[in-house]
Amino acid sequence: MNLSINNLSPLTSLLFGILILMFPKLINYLIAFYLILTGLIGLGILK
């Protein structure tokens, strides 16, 4: 499986969903990290 920007977002969503189910107290940190990562990818800073 080749990792690219196109399948990075669904993979991170899946990973964060599993982590939220396992550790509900981490939800604030996971959402913040996901939003920052998505914003950096959207701005083209991360490729």
C-alpha atoms as an extended CHARMM CRD file, in Angstrom:
* protein
*
        47  EXT
         1         1  MET       CA              0.0000000000        0.0000000000        0.0000000000  PROA      1               0.0000000000
         2         2  ASN       CA              1.3980000000        3.3620000000       -1.0020000000  PROA      2               0.0000000000
         3         3  LEU       CA              0.8810000000        6.1930000000        1.4740000000  PROA      3               0.0000000000
         4         4  SER       CA              0.0280000000        9.5630000000        0.0000000000  PROA      4               0.0000000000
         5         5  ILE       CA             -1.8490000000       12.6880000000        1.0080000000  PROA      5               0.0000000000
         6         6  ASN       CA             -5.0430000000       11.2010000000       -0.4550000000  PROA      6               0.0000000000
         7         7  ASN       CA             -5.1740000000        8.2990000000        1.9730000000  PROA      7               0.0000000000
         8         8  LEU       CA             -3.4740000000       10.0090000000        4.9190000000  PROA      8               0.0000000000
         9         9  SER       CA             -6.6610000000       11.7310000000        6.1180000000  PROA      9               0.0000000000
        10        10  PRO       CA             -8.8400000000        8.6000000000        6.2180000000  PROA      10              0.0000000000
        11        11  LEU       CA             -6.0710000000        6.6340000000        7.9180000000  PROA      11              0.0000000000
        12        12  THR       CA             -5.6100000000        9.2700000000       10.6270000000  PROA      12              0.0000000000
        13        13  SER       CA             -9.3800000000        9.4570000000       11.1190000000  PROA      13              0.0000000000
        14        14  LEU       CA             -9.5520000000        5.7020000000       11.5640000000  PROA      14              0.0000000000
        15        15  LEU       CA             -6.6150000000        5.6830000000       13.9760000000  PROA      15              0.0000000000
        16        16  PHE       CA             -8.0220000000        8.5490000000       16.0440000000  PROA      16              0.0000000000
        17        17  GLY       CA            -11.4580000000        6.8930000000       16.1340000000  PROA      17              0.0000000000
        18        18  ILE       CA             -9.9550000000        3.7150000000       17.5490000000  PROA      18              0.0000000000
        19        19  LEU       CA             -7.8880000000        5.6650000000       20.0950000000  PROA      19              0.0000000000
        20        20  ILE       CA            -10.9480000000        7.6520000000       21.2160000000  PROA      20              0.0000000000
        21        21  LEU       CA            -12.8260000000        4.4070000000       21.8330000000  PROA      21              0.0000000000
        22        22  MET       CA             -9.9130000000        3.0180000000       23.8490000000  PROA      22              0.0000000000
        23        23  PHE       CA             -8.9820000000        6.2140000000       25.7300000000  PROA      23              0.0000000000
        24        24  PRO       CA            -11.9300000000        8.6650000000       25.8880000000  PROA      24              0.0000000000
        25        25  LYS       CA             -9.9490000000       11.2490000000       27.8800000000  PROA      25              0.0000000000
        26        26  LEU       CA             -7.5710000000       11.7760000000       24.9380000000  PROA      26              0.0000000000
        27        27  ILE       CA            -10.3030000000       13.1620000000       22.6790000000  PROA      27              0.0000000000
        28        28  ASN       CA             -9.3200000000       16.8270000000       23.1020000000  PROA      28              0.0000000000
        29        29  TYR       CA             -5.6720000000       16.1830000000       22.2390000000  PROA      29              0.0000000000
        30        30  LEU       CA             -6.5200000000       13.9350000000       19.3090000000  PROA      30              0.0000000000
        31        31  ILE       CA             -8.9500000000       16.4240000000       17.7910000000  PROA      31              0.0000000000
        32        32  ALA       CA             -6.4690000000       19.2710000000       18.2210000000  PROA      32              0.0000000000
        33        33  PHE       CA             -3.6780000000       17.2400000000       16.6130000000  PROA      33              0.0000000000
        34        34  TYR       CA             -5.9400000000       16.1960000000       13.7360000000  PROA      34              0.0000000000
        35        35  LEU       CA             -7.0700000000       19.7590000000       13.0650000000  PROA      35              0.0000000000
        36        36  ILE       CA             -3.4900000000       21.0640000000       13.1130000000  PROA      36              0.0000000000
        37        37  LEU       CA             -2.3130000000       18.2720000000       10.8120000000  PROA      37              0.0000000000
        38        38  THR       CA             -5.2130000000       18.7950000000        8.4060000000  PROA      38              0.0000000000
        39        39  GLY       CA             -4.6060000000       22.5420000000        8.3620000000  PROA      39              0.0000000000
        40        40  LEU       CA             -0.9100000000       22.1300000000        7.6110000000  PROA      40              0.0000000000
        41        41  ILE       CA             -1.6650000000       19.7040000000        4.7780000000  PROA      41              0.0000000000
        42        42  GLY       CA             -4.3600000000       22.0260000000        3.4170000000  PROA      42              0.0000000000
        43        43  LEU       CA             -1.9850000000       24.9860000000        3.3900000000  PROA      43              0.0000000000
        44        44  GLY       CA              0.6230000000       22.9420000000        1.5760000000  PROA      44              0.0000000000
        45        45  ILE       CA              3.1940000000       23.1530000000        4.3820000000  PROA      45              0.0000000000
        46        46  LEU       CA              3.2520000000       19.3620000000        4.7450000000  PROA      46              0.0000000000
        47        47  LYS       CA              3.4480000000       17.3340000000        1.5550000000  PROA      47              0.0000000000
